Amino acid sequence: MDSTIERDEEKPLVSDEPLQILQDSKNKSHKKDVHILSSAFLLIFLAYGAAQNLQSTLNTKEDLGTTSLGILYSSFTFFSVIASLVVRLLGSKNALIIGTSGYWLYVAANLKPNWYTLVPASLYLGFCSSIIWVGQGTYLTSTARRHATDYNLHEGAVIGNFNGEFWAVYALHQFIGNLITYALLNDGKEGNTNGTTLLFVVFLFVMSFGSILMCFLSKQSGNGKGENELSGADAGLYASLKSLSKSLTSALSDVRMLLIIPLIAYSGLQQVFVWAEFTKYIVTPAIGVSGVGSAMAAYGAFDGICSLAAGQLTSGLTSITSIVCFGVFAQAIVLILLLLKFSISSGWLGTLYILFLAALLGIGDGVLMTQLNALLGMLFKHDTEGAFAQLKIWQSATIAIVFFLAPHISFETVVVIMLVSLCLALASFLWLALKVAKASP
């Protein structure tokens, strides 16, 4: 009898099973949100990315395609200045959902491309791009922090892992989007829009699924200090603008942000270099227009693989520094080979060489995107939206400048600018790493 009583007394008054179920549910919820966010961006950007790649080929009359892209990224730069305020007011989930509408409208405008459809769509997409990317960075970082807090995990490692998964899945948009384009437009010719209607209709259906998927994200309530600390009910317009001004000036007065900006600018520069210069001056002359799809597919595949690997290896500033140096080295090899005009002209070896260069560029992009997002999430905990707004301001500004400037300078000049920018960005980043390491206890 006594032993029975003792056994009963040993049992807790409240079972731990419900608590464990709740914890497991949280764990699944956090990871589910990352899966949903990654998949939604893949669906939206496989369509948009492919449509963007086709602008200089399909919309050649009066340079409508390239001009619309220049307008788009100029608009992106302008609206990125206020994007952090908009995301705070809307909440990151609502910003993500609203942001998808711009991409849908831009692809729809390509069904009947002219100055009255594509240019307004580009302007609106600039706004939507600013809020969707600031919302993405804020949402993903907030989710990672909550997951780390709930399970007492290393915050830097969780941020790195979540960013690794997101950017790995996102990078596949180049691979899948270009395969779809190749399958539906394999007989397409420059300046000929015949056959594109089916492609853009398919893209609109795909993007619609991505937009719907965004609605299933869990609502995040904060970024460390409160994601919605500025709501319409709690703060007037004056207070909101004052907070925005303070956020922007504090970010630019922070030495850490100033040291990151060169690497951010280079990350935008290397992306537009691949889209506009590498495919035009290296891929097409070597393996033809049909080879652009395979080269971009190789770029996207290695971008995704490297993003996933880099995310898994990220645990703090030391690991970020090592990974960034590796990515910089990969891209430096490509730039030096291009500057030396090294090439292989014999058959399949020449094709493999081009794919090799594309793969190295993809590796560099995968490293920069995962590590920059992880770094900003770790260093700027009290102003996550502002930090990611700065990321998009400098990236989009660089992209816009290149779109307008590239037609007026030689390819060799672009490569020299790339190489100099890469060296300056690496030097600035290493200075940041040493400064933060010294400041750490």
MARTORDO-712383 format. One line per field, with one value per residue (C-alpha): residue number from 1; residue in three letters; chain; x, y, z. Coordinates in Angstrom, 3 decimals. Example, Ala and Ser with C-alpha at 12.3 -4.5 7.8 and 13.67 -1.06 7.14 Angstrom:
// residues 2
num [1	2]
residu [ALA	SER]
chaine [A	A]
east [12.300	13.670]
north [-4.500	-1.060]
up [7.800	7.140]
END
This chain:
// residues 441
num [1	2	3	4	5	6	7	8	9	10	11	12	13	14	15	16	17	18	19	20	21	22	23	24	25	26	27	28	29	30	31	32	33	34	35	36	37	38	39	40	41	42	43	44	45	46	47	48	49	50	51	52	53	54	55	56	57	58	59	60	61	62	63	64	65	66	67	68	69	70	71	72	73	74	75	76	77	78	79	80	81	82	83	84	85	86	87	88	89	90	91	92	93	94	95	96	97	98	99	100	101	102	103	104	105	106	107	108	109	110	111	112	113	114	115	116	117	118	119	120	121	122	123	124	125	126	127	128	129	130	131	132	133	134	135	136	137	138	139	140	141	142	143	144	145	146	147	148	149	150	151	152	153	154	155	156	157	158	159	160	161	162	163	164	165	166	167	168	169	170	171	172	173	174	175	176	177	178	179	180	181	182	183	184	185	186	187	188	189	190	191	192	193	194	195	196	197	198	199	200	201	202	203	204	205	206	207	208	209	210	211	212	213	214	215	216	217	218	219	220	221	222	223	224	225	226	227	228	229	230	231	232	233	234	235	236	237	238	239	240	241	242	243	244	245	246	247	248	249	250	251	252	253	254	255	256	257	258	259	260	261	262	263	264	265	266	267	268	269	270	271	272	273	274	275	276	277	278	279	280	281	282	283	284	285	286	287	288	289	290	291	292	293	294	295	296	297	298	299	300	301	302	303	304	305	306	307	308	309	310	311	312	313	314	315	316	317	318	319	320	321	322	323	324	325	326	327	328	329	330	331	332	333	334	335	336	337	338	339	340	341	342	343	344	345	346	347	348	349	350	351	352	353	354	355	356	357	358	359	360	361	362	363	364	365	366	367	368	369	370	371	372	373	374	375	376	377	378	379	380	381	382	383	384	385	386	387	388	389	390	391	392	393	394	395	396	397	398	399	400	401	402	403	404	405	406	407	408	409	410	411	412	413	414	415	416	417	418	419	420	421	422	423	424	425	426	427	428	429	430	431	432	433	434	435	436	437	438	439	440	441]
residu [MET	ASP	SER	THR	ILE	GLU	ARG	ASP	GLU	GLU	LYS	PRO	LEU	VAL	SER	ASP	GLU	PRO	LEU	GLN	ILE	LEU	GLN	ASP	SER	LYS	ASN	LYS	SER	HIS	LYS	LYS	ASP	VAL	HIS	ILE	LEU	SER	SER	ALA	PHE	LEU	LEU	ILE	PHE	LEU	ALA	TYR	GLY	ALA	ALA	GLN	ASN	LEU	GLN	SER	THR	LEU	ASN	THR	LYS	GLU	ASP	LEU	GLY	THR	THR	SER	LEU	GLY	ILE	LEU	TYR	SER	SER	PHE	THR	PHE	PHE	SER	VAL	ILE	ALA	SER	LEU	VAL	VAL	ARG	LEU	LEU	GLY	SER	LYS	ASN	ALA	LEU	ILE	ILE	GLY	THR	SER	GLY	TYR	TRP	LEU	TYR	VAL	ALA	ALA	ASN	LEU	LYS	PRO	ASN	TRP	TYR	THR	LEU	VAL	PRO	ALA	SER	LEU	TYR	LEU	GLY	PHE	CYS	SER	SER	ILE	ILE	TRP	VAL	GLY	GLN	GLY	THR	TYR	LEU	THR	SER	THR	ALA	ARG	ARG	HIS	ALA	THR	ASP	TYR	ASN	LEU	HIS	GLU	GLY	ALA	VAL	ILE	GLY	ASN	PHE	ASN	GLY	GLU	PHE	TRP	ALA	VAL	TYR	ALA	LEU	HIS	GLN	PHE	ILE	GLY	ASN	LEU	ILE	THR	TYR	ALA	LEU	LEU	ASN	ASP	GLY	LYS	GLU	GLY	ASN	THR	ASN	GLY	THR	THR	LEU	LEU	PHE	VAL	VAL	PHE	LEU	PHE	VAL	MET	SER	PHE	GLY	SER	ILE	LEU	MET	CYS	PHE	LEU	SER	LYS	GLN	SER	GLY	ASN	GLY	LYS	GLY	GLU	ASN	GLU	LEU	SER	GLY	ALA	ASP	ALA	GLY	LEU	TYR	ALA	SER	LEU	LYS	SER	LEU	SER	LYS	SER	LEU	THR	SER	ALA	LEU	SER	ASP	VAL	ARG	MET	LEU	LEU	ILE	ILE	PRO	LEU	ILE	ALA	TYR	SER	GLY	LEU	GLN	GLN	VAL	PHE	VAL	TRP	ALA	GLU	PHE	THR	LYS	TYR	ILE	VAL	THR	PRO	ALA	ILE	GLY	VAL	SER	GLY	VAL	GLY	SER	ALA	MET	ALA	ALA	TYR	GLY	ALA	PHE	ASP	GLY	ILE	CYS	SER	LEU	ALA	ALA	GLY	GLN	LEU	THR	SER	GLY	LEU	THR	SER	ILE	THR	SER	ILE	VAL	CYS	PHE	GLY	VAL	PHE	ALA	GLN	ALA	ILE	VAL	LEU	ILE	LEU	LEU	LEU	LEU	LYS	PHE	SER	ILE	SER	SER	GLY	TRP	LEU	GLY	THR	LEU	TYR	ILE	LEU	PHE	LEU	ALA	ALA	LEU	LEU	GLY	ILE	GLY	ASP	GLY	VAL	LEU	MET	THR	GLN	LEU	ASN	ALA	LEU	LEU	GLY	MET	LEU	PHE	LYS	HIS	ASP	THR	GLU	GLY	ALA	PHE	ALA	GLN	LEU	LYS	ILE	TRP	GLN	SER	ALA	THR	ILE	ALA	ILE	VAL	PHE	PHE	LEU	ALA	PRO	HIS	ILE	SER	PHE	GLU	THR	VAL	VAL	VAL	ILE	MET	LEU	VAL	SER	LEU	CYS	LEU	ALA	LEU	ALA	SER	PHE	LEU	TRP	LEU	ALA	LEU	LYS	VAL	ALA	LYS	ALA	SER	PRO]
chaine [A	A	A	A	A	A	A	A	A	A	A	A	A	A	A	A	A	A	A	A	A	A	A	A	A	A	A	A	A	A	A	A	A	A	A	A	A	A	A	A	A	A	A	A	A	A	A	A	A	A	A	A	A	A	A	A	A	A	A	A	A	A	A	A	A	A	A	A	A	A	A	A	A	A	A	A	A	A	A	A	A	A	A	A	A	A	A	A	A	A	A	A	A	A	A	A	A	A	A	A	A	A	A	A	A	A	A	A	A	A	A	A	A	A	A	A	A	A	A	A	A	A	A	A	A	A	A	A	A	A	A	A	A	A	A	A	A	A	A	A	A	A	A	A	A	A	A	A	A	A	A	A	A	A	A	A	A	A	A	A	A	A	A	A	A	A	A	A	A	A	A	A	A	A	A	A	A	A	A	A	A	A	A	A	A	A	A	A	A	A	A	A	A	A	A	A	A	A	A	A	A	A	A	A	A	A	A	A	A	A	A	A	A	A	A	A	A	A	A	A	A	A	A	A	A	A	A	A	A	A	A	A	A	A	A	A	A	A	A	A	A	A	A	A	A	A	A	A	A	A	A	A	A	A	A	A	A	A	A	A	A	A	A	A	A	A	A	A	A	A	A	A	A	A	A	A	A	A	A	A	A	A	A	A	A	A	A	A	A	A	A	A	A	A	A	A	A	A	A	A	A	A	A	A	A	A	A	A	A	A	A	A	A	A	A	A	A	A	A	A	A	A	A	A	A	A	A	A	A	A	A	A	A	A	A	A	A	A	A	A	A	A	A	A	A	A	A	A	A	A	A	A	A	A	A	A	A	A	A	A	A	A	A	A	A	A	A	A	A	A	A	A	A	A	A	A	A	A	A	A	A	A	A	A	A	A	A	A	A	A	A	A	A	A	A	A	A	A	A	A	A	A	A	A	A	A	A	A	A	A	A	A	A	A	A	A	A	A	A	A	A	A	A	A	A	A	A	A	A	A	A	A	A	A	A	A	A	A	A	A	A]
east [0.000	2.787	4.692	1.558	1.196	4.855	4.520	1.447	3.307	6.186	3.843	3.582	0.279	0.289	1.574	4.496	2.954	0.751	3.762	5.881	3.161	2.996	6.766	6.732	3.923	5.982	8.960	6.885	5.269	8.599	10.022	6.732	6.824	10.321	9.165	6.122	8.096	10.797	8.287	6.211	9.267	10.352	6.978	6.856	10.439	10.785	8.184	9.495	13.152	12.500	10.417	13.246	15.801	13.640	13.269	16.366	15.464	11.713	11.049	13.739	11.708	13.074	14.903	11.618	12.788	16.071	14.595	11.711	14.219	16.186	12.954	12.022	15.254	15.260	11.769	12.974	15.772	13.467	10.790	13.354	13.955	10.441	10.054	10.993	8.203	5.657	6.603	6.297	2.864	1.589	3.418	5.835	3.200	0.874	3.831	4.749	1.221	0.781	4.263	3.352	0.790	3.514	5.214	1.891	1.059	4.519	4.282	0.711	1.972	4.258	1.179	0.863	4.175	4.282	5.195	1.682	1.667	5.256	6.481	3.616	3.943	7.700	7.087	4.555	6.826	9.592	7.344	6.250	9.817	10.950	8.328	8.435	12.202	12.268	9.312	11.157	14.293	12.305	9.976	12.711	14.936	12.017	11.077	14.672	14.976	11.754	12.860	16.217	14.499	11.901	14.521	17.478	19.548	22.405	20.695	23.391	23.284	19.477	19.511	22.170	20.252	16.945	18.629	20.450	17.189	15.439	18.194	18.812	15.155	14.982	18.072	16.235	14.027	16.736	17.052	13.325	12.261	14.825	13.862	10.199	11.225	13.372	10.547	7.955	10.143	12.802	12.071	11.852	13.842	15.110	12.437	9.738	6.963	5.190	4.595	5.179	1.507	1.338	4.565	3.324	-0.104	1.627	3.775	0.678	-0.881	2.348	2.635	-0.978	-0.208	2.784	0.635	-1.974	0.777	1.877	-1.511	-0.701	2.262	1.930	1.644	4.783	4.318	7.807	11.449	12.971	11.558	8.201	7.697	4.552	5.795	4.539	0.912	-1.566	-3.544	-0.541	1.460	0.496	2.004	4.474	5.693	6.009	8.039	10.201	10.882	11.699	14.135	15.767	15.999	17.698	20.111	21.032	21.726	23.983	25.719	26.485	30.057	29.091	26.532	28.964	31.492	28.900	27.590	30.477	29.761	26.019	26.658	28.901	26.241	23.881	26.632	27.482	23.824	23.218	26.584	25.305	21.901	23.040	26.747	27.902	25.066	25.419	29.191	30.436	27.704	25.999	29.175	30.582	27.598	24.792	21.495	20.181	23.089	21.924	19.275	21.754	24.306	21.710	20.441	23.993	24.271	20.996	21.812	25.193	23.710	21.125	23.600	26.022	23.266	22.172	25.738	26.668	23.548	24.344	27.921	26.964	27.237	28.638	30.888	33.960	32.188	30.588	34.012	35.466	32.466	32.449	36.178	35.501	32.712	34.842	37.668	35.267	34.077	37.583	38.685	35.947	36.740	40.469	39.877	37.543	40.004	42.784	40.376	41.091	38.762	38.392	36.991	36.973	33.521	32.228	35.246	34.288	30.735	31.974	34.235	31.288	29.209	32.177	32.302	28.536	28.819	31.539	29.385	26.466	28.634	29.620	26.017	24.848	27.516	26.845	23.056	22.986	25.798	24.681	21.172	22.504	24.995	22.365	20.049	22.793	24.193	21.033	18.613	16.909	16.140	15.724	13.466	15.876	18.851	17.137	15.893	19.528	20.364	17.795	18.523	22.160	21.576	18.807	20.675	23.697	21.538	19.747	23.041	24.447	21.322	21.588	25.418	26.421	25.314	27.761	30.929	32.892	32.643	36.307	35.612	32.702	34.956	37.630	34.978	33.736	37.216	38.062	34.671	35.211	38.598	37.234	34.185	36.341	38.715	35.794	34.155	37.370	37.730	34.181	34.963	38.026	36.113	33.196	35.566	37.454	34.203	32.933	33.685]
north [0.000	2.421	1.656	2.411	5.775	6.552	5.776	8.023	10.841	10.538	11.308	15.051	16.712	18.106	15.866	17.111	15.580	18.572	20.890	18.652	18.563	22.362	22.647	20.206	22.203	25.399	23.685	22.453	25.888	27.734	25.316	25.163	28.938	28.742	26.009	28.079	31.314	29.593	27.808	30.951	32.968	30.142	30.144	33.917	34.481	31.567	33.453	36.967	35.982	34.342	37.338	39.665	37.608	37.931	41.730	42.532	39.790	40.204	43.900	45.387	48.170	51.510	49.517	49.091	45.999	47.339	50.788	49.286	47.364	50.553	52.284	49.291	49.317	53.107	52.857	49.984	52.199	55.127	53.105	51.127	54.339	54.141	50.350	49.788	52.148	50.491	47.023	48.179	49.617	46.617	43.832	41.585	39.001	41.599	43.254	39.897	39.285	42.798	42.670	39.706	41.819	43.874	40.813	39.460	42.786	43.046	39.596	40.370	43.570	41.414	39.924	43.265	45.071	48.781	52.047	52.352	48.911	47.961	51.288	51.786	48.106	48.632	51.646	49.729	46.685	48.900	49.667	46.041	44.759	47.071	45.894	42.201	41.991	44.006	41.891	38.694	39.618	40.762	37.742	35.157	36.719	37.034	33.382	32.263	34.251	32.808	29.302	29.855	31.270	28.499	25.748	27.482	27.206	29.349	32.279	32.787	29.136	29.160	32.389	30.850	27.597	29.314	31.684	28.744	26.913	30.013	31.075	27.508	27.093	30.643	30.069	27.268	29.878	30.478	26.753	25.947	29.218	28.897	25.275	26.304	29.124	26.794	24.243	26.790	29.183	26.948	28.411	32.002	34.661	38.035	40.678	38.118	37.760	34.902	32.048	34.098	34.350	30.759	31.240	34.319	32.751	29.745	32.118	33.979	30.726	29.753	33.167	32.999	29.806	31.545	34.484	32.142	30.243	33.471	33.624	30.436	32.014	32.424	36.020	37.297	39.749	41.175	41.364	41.528	44.895	44.516	44.334	46.400	48.928	51.589	50.861	53.272	53.309	53.940	56.403	59.313	60.217	62.632	60.074	57.451	59.722	60.785	57.148	56.430	59.340	58.186	54.621	55.660	58.110	55.728	52.968	55.214	56.594	53.066	52.200	48.550	49.406	51.702	48.870	46.416	48.735	48.060	44.316	44.960	47.144	44.489	41.825	43.875	44.558	40.881	39.956	42.451	41.491	37.941	39.016	41.727	41.308	37.722	36.188	38.764	38.969	35.571	32.941	33.927	34.332	31.040	28.665	30.652	32.099	28.614	28.176	31.031	28.794	26.039	28.517	30.215	26.796	25.873	29.246	28.668	25.061	25.919	29.028	26.847	24.139	26.716	28.638	25.494	24.502	28.029	28.252	24.958	26.066	29.486	29.793	33.246	36.018	33.778	31.280	34.090	35.617	32.336	31.618	35.137	34.868	31.597	33.181	36.217	33.925	32.047	35.239	36.696	33.671	34.372	38.086	37.478	34.863	37.247	40.124	37.961	36.940	33.288	31.032	27.499	27.353	23.606	21.988	20.509	21.708	25.260	24.615	23.066	26.080	28.484	26.331	26.274	30.081	30.230	27.760	29.848	32.966	31.027	29.912	33.520	34.721	31.936	32.882	36.622	36.396	33.921	35.561	39.169	38.333	36.306	39.054	41.810	39.638	39.085	42.614	44.745	43.130	46.383	47.648	44.624	46.379	49.312	47.023	45.052	48.290	49.426	46.089	46.664	50.390	49.782	46.616	48.113	51.418	49.538	47.443	50.530	52.341	49.369	49.010	52.665	52.820	49.457	50.234	53.180	51.429	48.425	44.936	45.092	48.293	46.598	43.674	46.061	47.919	44.565	43.461	46.760	46.785	43.203	44.043	47.143	45.226	42.419	44.868	46.726	43.490	42.181	45.503	45.032	41.477	42.660	45.581	43.391	40.698	43.240	44.663	41.222	40.196]
up [0.000	0.955	-2.202	-4.224	-2.483	-3.099	-6.775	-6.977	-5.200	-7.647	-10.528	-11.335	-10.591	-14.131	-16.902	-19.010	-22.132	-23.059	-22.606	-24.809	-27.453	-27.333	-27.763	-30.667	-32.225	-31.947	-33.485	-36.422	-36.767	-37.006	-39.549	-41.437	-41.853	-43.329	-45.754	-46.786	-47.177	-49.257	-51.500	-52.064	-53.112	-55.424	-57.209	-57.554	-58.623	-61.047	-63.077	-62.482	-62.890	-66.254	-67.392	-66.357	-68.291	-71.433	-71.372	-73.419	-75.917	-76.413	-75.764	-77.996	-79.628	-78.363	-75.637	-73.778	-71.900	-70.497	-69.865	-67.887	-65.753	-65.108	-64.056	-61.903	-59.909	-59.618	-58.148	-55.952	-54.599	-53.874	-52.099	-50.099	-48.139	-46.664	-46.823	-43.181	-42.057	-44.362	-43.092	-39.479	-40.149	-42.106	-40.295	-42.189	-43.201	-44.724	-46.453	-48.011	-49.265	-50.704	-52.224	-54.428	-56.319	-57.999	-59.458	-60.728	-62.406	-64.017	-65.594	-66.719	-68.394	-70.532	-72.229	-74.019	-73.506	-74.350	-72.617	-71.129	-69.503	-68.685	-67.281	-64.743	-63.781	-63.257	-61.018	-58.897	-58.742	-57.353	-54.378	-53.964	-54.237	-51.452	-48.977	-49.896	-49.397	-46.182	-45.027	-45.978	-44.045	-41.025	-41.020	-41.440	-38.774	-36.340	-36.912	-36.350	-33.117	-31.754	-32.637	-30.911	-27.810	-27.579	-27.770	-26.133	-29.321	-30.584	-32.293	-34.917	-35.958	-36.297	-38.324	-40.560	-41.009	-41.790	-44.262	-45.810	-46.494	-47.815	-50.202	-51.381	-52.372	-53.758	-55.940	-57.726	-59.402	-61.995	-62.672	-62.893	-64.533	-67.308	-67.952	-68.331	-70.653	-72.735	-72.979	-74.121	-76.115	-77.617	-81.072	-79.900	-81.747	-80.624	-80.835	-81.715	-79.140	-80.916	-78.514	-75.356	-74.408	-73.175	-71.214	-69.365	-68.693	-67.136	-65.084	-63.830	-62.617	-60.858	-59.193	-58.040	-56.130	-54.556	-53.437	-51.935	-50.119	-48.385	-46.650	-44.701	-42.908	-39.146	-38.030	-36.320	-33.514	-33.208	-34.185	-30.766	-29.723	-31.411	-35.117	-34.964	-32.455	-34.891	-35.638	-37.065	-33.831	-31.581	-33.628	-35.805	-39.133	-37.561	-35.034	-37.767	-40.047	-37.131	-36.312	-39.968	-40.102	-36.871	-38.171	-41.420	-39.820	-37.001	-39.527	-41.598	-38.519	-37.322	-38.293	-38.709	-41.380	-43.179	-43.328	-44.665	-47.406	-49.874	-49.717	-50.085	-53.137	-54.654	-54.111	-56.287	-58.820	-59.277	-59.771	-62.564	-64.065	-64.505	-65.876	-68.289	-69.088	-68.568	-70.613	-73.398	-73.843	-72.621	-72.868	-76.137	-78.270	-76.956	-76.989	-78.592	-77.370	-76.615	-74.206	-71.986	-70.436	-69.575	-68.212	-65.997	-64.897	-63.809	-62.069	-60.202	-59.268	-57.712	-56.125	-54.375	-53.302	-51.939	-50.135	-48.319	-47.408	-46.297	-44.132	-42.406	-41.697	-40.306	-36.538	-35.882	-37.172	-37.472	-39.724	-41.740	-42.353	-43.602	-45.861	-47.342	-48.138	-49.961	-52.020	-52.834	-53.984	-56.307	-57.974	-58.140	-60.191	-62.744	-62.996	-63.416	-66.127	-67.960	-67.619	-69.055	-71.863	-71.207	-73.189	-74.538	-78.047	-78.699	-78.706	-75.497	-73.490	-74.368	-73.173	-69.920	-69.360	-69.663	-67.300	-64.899	-64.852	-64.322	-61.442	-59.740	-60.064	-58.556	-55.642	-54.959	-55.090	-52.768	-50.221	-50.334	-50.061	-47.152	-45.202	-45.650	-44.452	-41.515	-40.627	-40.621	-38.525	-35.947	-35.734	-35.919	-33.502	-32.481	-35.979	-38.209	-40.729	-41.049	-41.603	-44.360	-45.913	-46.166	-47.816	-50.558	-50.964	-51.838	-53.857	-55.989	-56.439	-57.763	-60.108	-61.462	-62.106	-64.016	-66.189	-67.245	-67.443	-68.949	-72.553	-72.605	-71.340	-72.551	-71.082	-70.004	-68.069	-66.270	-65.283	-63.931	-61.898	-60.591	-59.516	-57.808	-56.043	-54.873	-53.337	-51.581	-50.317	-48.897	-47.194	-45.626	-44.481	-42.886	-41.055	-39.750	-38.620	-36.681	-35.138	-33.967	-32.689	-30.583	-29.204	-28.198	-24.573]
END
